[in-house]
């Protein structure tokens, strides 16, 4: 039996997949390498008792991929996707040094993630940081490291969508990181140089280097794409009605359903970060401003003046307070009407991203640190008087990293879980609920790379989307055998 190498690619237009699958048979060993086109990929080697069984296993794997749309190709013809790292120069002051005339903020603890970081997510259970190396660390609110994921490429951002948590990465993939292991949720077209992503009720919004805005539905299929009035779009926020897009020329609102431009609001400087509340969006700019803009019509409601480029912003209590982080390692707090309440130095770099939670401001910095700042009234008053707590440096954890996986545990007992089935609908694989009490014809948002025709799975639960018409799988997934 001779050795052999087979190489396949799947390249779909309109926001679909762009990945490869290689099978090498060497004697009794089968090595499978897969990943995004242009990347090294992940390799696994499986030994078999005989060369004949190895060849048969390889043929079966290749047949499965071809049924899913993979075709034979030549390695190297397609190139790696374009990736732009977020790199914004500070204005005259080192981004890792607080000016001597600025008093320090009451930082409670900080954790060095090991590389420049942009992704931050905070909820009642954890604070998460994602960095350029693909590490995603989870910590308690008191700074105890509890978990680590290792994604294939740098983390652009971490976003929440109801109880789901997603990480958008430089490899063009968006991973569901709310479970035991990361699951591939969305794959963004190869020609999009991703800057930022946001997700609402399963709809993904993507902003890019050229100032474009793209939306992708819960089945990872393109809805619409438009070109904004500027370039370098660092801001995208999505809600039930619209997509809010910030770039070098300002902020625009687009209909979530159709992509129709609803309004345009110029800003002072390029938009470098965006935040949203129920009725308003907030845009931090290179013009030293945070602008508050009404979602319904794009009217400018307030402006918050900083002393340097605004890398990030966030709000508290539905916009009652507005926070900003600038390129000179300072953080600010404003009242809703634009009145500045305070300005303090982080002592650990400029805040590339930030999020407020229960009188604490969590920032990730140019140096890759996740820092927790006490922004309660008492702590800020003490800081302004020159009294701050000793910062606790959280030791770099040595946890084993959990990597993305399409593998699932098997079970013969559905228990209290919901049974779903993978079926072929035309040329697509869909997942429908089999258990009683659900709409049998509705699709279920389910990882694409786990779908096997005819296979049944048990999930902890399925939830109807807010817009209706489809379900979203929630919790752990097992294959029913």
N, C-alpha and C positions, 0 to 999 in steps of 0.2 A: 504494500500500500504506500503510495507516494505522498509526500507532504503537499499541502495546498494552502493558498491564501485567497480568501474571497472578501471583496470590499464593496459595500453598499452605501448609498446615500438617500436621504429623504429630504427633498427641497420643495416646499409648497409656497405658492405665491399668496399675497394678501394676508401677511401676518402669521403664516404657518411655520412649520418646523424646518430647520436647516441643520441636519445632524448626520453622523456617519455610524456605520456598524461594520466592524472587520472581524472575520473569523479565520484563525490560523490553526491548521491541523498539523501537528508535528509528532509523528509516531502515535503514541496513545494519549497525548495531551491535546486539549482544545483550549486555545487562548482567544477570548473575546474582548475586543476593545471598542468602546463606544463613547460618544460625546458630541459636542458642537463641532461643526465643520471648521477646521483651522486650529482647533485645540488638540493637545496630546490625547485627551480622553482618559477614561478609567479602564484598566485591564484586569481581567480575572482569568486564571488558568485552572481547568478542571481535568484531572486524570481519569482515564477509563481503563477497564481491564484489558481490552484489545484495541488494535488499530482500527478494526472494522467497526467496533462500537463507537469509537471516537469520531470516525467519519460519518456514521449514521446520526450521531448527536449534532454534529456541525450542520449536516444537511437539514435536519429538523429546525434548527435555530434560523437558518437562512430562509427556509420556506415560510416560517412564521413572520419574519420581517418583510418578505416580499408581499405577503397577503395584506400587510399594513401599509403598503405603498412604497417601500424601499426598492430602489433599482440599482443595478450594477453600475459602477462609476470608476473613474480614475482618481486616485488620491492626489491632492495638490492642485487640481484644476480650479476649485473654488477657494477663496481666500478667507482668512479669519476676519470676523466682523470688526468694524472700526469702533474703537473705545476711546472716549475722552474722559480722563480723570478730572475731578473737580479740583482746580488749583486757582485760587484767587489771591493775588498778591496784596499784602497789607499796605497801608498808606503811611510809609515813613516810620512805622514802629514795628518791631518784631512781633509777629503774631503769637509768639509763645512768651512774651514778656509784658507784664502790666506796667504802664507808665508810673513813674515814682510819685506823681501827684494825685493818683487815683487810689483810694482806699480799697482794701480787699474785701471781697464778698465772703459771707460765712459758709465756706465750703466744708461740708461735714466729712465726706470721704471722696476718694477718686480711685479709679482703676485704669491702669494702662493696658489697653487691649493688644498692644504690640505693633500697631501700624496706624497710619492716618485713618480716621474714622468719620463717617458721615451719617450712618444709620443709627437712629435712636427710637425706642418704643417703650412706653411705660403704661402699665395698668395696675390694678389693685394687687396683683400677685408678684410682679417682677419689673425690673428695668433691664432693657436689652441694648447692646451696642454691637454694630456690625462694621468691620473695617475693610481696608483695601486688600487684605490677604484672604478674605472670604470667611474669616472667623466671626461667629455670632456668639457672644457671651450673654448669659442671663445671670442677674444678681438679684438678691432680695433688696428691699428698700433700705436695709441697714448695711448693705455692701458685702453680703456673703455670696460667693460665686456658687451657682447651683447647676449650671448646664453649659455645654459648648457644642455648637454645630460648626462643621467645616464645609462651606459651600465651594463650588469649583472655581469661582472667580470673585473679584472684589465686590463688596456690597455697596450699592448705590444708596439704598434707603430701606427702612423697615416701616411698614404701614399696617394699620389695623382696619378690619372691615367687620363690624359687629364682633363676634367672638373669634374670628379668623385673624391670623397674623401672617404677613407675607414679607419676604425679602426680595427686592429687585437687585439683580446682579449684572456685572459687566459682561457675562457670557450671553446675555440676552434672555435669560430665563428668570422667571419669578417663582420662588419656592414658598410653599405653605410650611411655615416653621412652628405651627401650633401644636404639633404632636410629638411622638417619641423620636421620629426621624423626619428630616425635610422631605417633602414630596413636590415633584414638579407640577406646577399649577398652570403656568402660561409660558409660551415661547414667542418671543418678539422677532419680527422679520429681520433678516440679516442686514438689510440696507439702512436700518434705523440706528443712528449713533445715540444711544439712550442717555438722557440726562437725569430724568426723574420719573417715578411712577406713582400712581395712587389708585385705589380700588374702592368702589362703592357697590354693594349688593351684587357682587360678582363681575361688574363691568370694570375693566382695566383701562386707565388713561395713561398714555406715554407721551412725554415731551422730549424733544431731541435737540441736537446741536444746531440744526438748520432752522429751528423755530417752528417745526412741525408739531402737530398734535394728532395722535392716533388712538382710537378706541377699539377694544377687543372684548368680545362677549364671554359669558361663562363657559362656552364650549371652546374657548381659545381660538375663535374665528373673528376676523376683522369686521368691524361695523362700519367705520368711516375714518377718513384721514383728511386733515385740512392743513393749510399753511398759514401761520400767523403773520403779523405785520413786522415782526422782528426776528432775530436769530438768538441762539444760545438760550434755549427755554429751560430754565432751572425750576420753574414752577408749574405744577399741574395738581389741581384738586378737583375731586368729583363728588357730586351729591346726586339726589334723586332726579333733579331737573336739568343740570348743566355740568359742563366741564370748564374750569377756570384755568387760564393758560397765561403764564407770565414769561416775558422774554426781554430782549434789549430795548424794545419800544414801549413796553407797558403791559397791561393786563387785558385779556379778552375773555368774554363769555361765549360759549358755544352750546347749542342745544345738545343734550345728551343723546336724544333719540335720533336726530337727523344730521347733526354737525353744522347746522345753520349758525352763522355768526349773529349773536344777539346784541352785543355792545362792545365797545373798545374804549379803554381809559388809559391815556398816556401817563407815565410816571416820571418822577425825577430820578434819572439814572436807570441802568439795567436792573431788571428784577433778578435777585439772587436766591430768593427763598419765598415760599408761600405757605400760608396757614389758613384755615377756615373755621368759622363758626356757623351756626344755623342760618343766619341772615347775611353775613358779611364775609369777605375774604380779606386777607392781610398780605401785603407784598413788601418784603424787605429789599432795598435797592442799593446800588453802588453810589447813589446820590445822597447817602447818609440819612435815608428816610425809611420809615415804615408807613405805608399807605393803607388806610381802611376803606374798602370799596363795597358798596351795596351790591349784593348778588342779583337782585331783580332787574336793575337797570344800569349798573356800572357807575353810579354816582359816587364821587369822592366824598367820604363822610368825615374823615379826620386824617391828619398827618402827624407822625411822631418823629421828632428831630433828634438825631444822634450826632456824634462827632466824627464818625468814620463810616466806611462802607458797612452795610448791615448784611452779615452773613446768614443770620437766622432770626426767626421770630416765633412767638407763641402767645397764647392768651390764657387767662384764668377767669373762672366764673362767667362764662358766656360773653367774654369781651369786656368785663368790668375793669380788668387790668391787662395791659399789653407789655410783653417782654421782648427785648431785642438783644442780639449779640453782635458786636462789631469787630472790625479787622484789627483793632488795637487791644484785643483781649479784655474788653469791658462788656458788662451786661447792664441793661437798663430796665426800669419799670416805669410805666406811664399809666395814668388814669385814662378812661375811655375817651375823654374829650381832648386828649393830647398833652395834658399837663405832665411834665416829667416829675416823678417822685424820687428816684435815686439813680445813681450810676456808680458801679463798683467794679473792681478788677477781679478776674477769675483766678489769676495766679498760675494757671495751667494751660493757657492758650486760648485762641479765639474759638467761639462756639460755632461750628459748622452746622449743627442741628440742635434743636432743643425741644423739650416738652415739659409742661407743668403738670404736677399731680399733688394734691393735698398739701399745699404750702411748701412744696419743694420744687425747685427747677432743676431738671436733669439736662445736662449739656454733653455733647461729644465734641472734642476739640481737634484743632489742627495737629496736635501731637498724638492723637489717637486715644485720648483719655475720656472715660465716662466719669463725670463729676456730679455730685449731688449737693445742691446749694439750698440752704435753709432760707426761704424768702418770707417767713412769717414776720409780722410787724415788729415783734420784740427783737428778733435776730437782726433785722435790717437796722433798727435804731442803734443796737449795740455796735454793729459794724461801722456805721457812720461815725460813732464815737471812738472808733479805733479798737474795739474789742471783738475778736473773732475766735471761734474754737480752733483747736489744733487739728489740722487736716490729717485724717487717717488714710495712709496709703495702703490700699488693699493689695495683698500679695498676689502676683501672677499665678493663676491656678494651673495645675498640671492635669486637669481632667482630660480623659480621652475624648476626642472629637467624634460626634455622630455625623456621618456623611449622608447625602441624599441617596435614596434607595427606591427602586421599583419593586423590590421583593416584598412579599407579604406573608405573614403567618397563615397557616391553614387550620381549619376547624371543621368538625363534622356536626357541631351543635350550634345552631344560631342563637340559642338562649333568648335573651330579651332584645337582641339586635334586630335591625331591619335588613331584609334580604333584597339585594339589587342584582340585576343581570345585565351583562354586556351583550348588546344585539347589533346586528348590521342594519343600518338604515341607508339605503342607496350605497354610496361609496364611503360612508362614515360609520364609525363605531360609536354607538350611544349607550348610555346606561339608564335603565328604567327600574322603578321599584316593583318588586314582586309581592312583597308583603301586603296584606289586606289593609284597606282604609286609606289608600293613597291613589292619586291619579296615575293610572297605569301608563298613559301615553306621554307623560311629562318626562323630559330629560333630567338627569341628575348631574350636577357639576361634580366631576370625578377625575382623578389624575389620568391624563391621556396615555402615559407610558405604562400604566398598569392594566389597560384594557385588553382582554383576550376574548375573542368571539365565543359566545356561549357560556363563558364563565360566570359563576354566581359568587357574590361577595356578601359578607356580613359587616354592616357599619353600625356604630353606636347609635346614630340617629340621622335623620334627614329633616331639613327645615325648608319650608316654603320660602322662596325669595320674597323680598318686600314688594317687588313689582309684580309678583305672581308669574305663573306659567312654567316654572321649573323649580327643582329642589337643589339643595346644597348638602352634600355629604358632610357629616360632622363627626369628629372623633376618630378613633382607630379603625382600621380596615383589615379584615381577614378574608381569605378566600375560602369559600364553602366547598368542601369535598365530600 
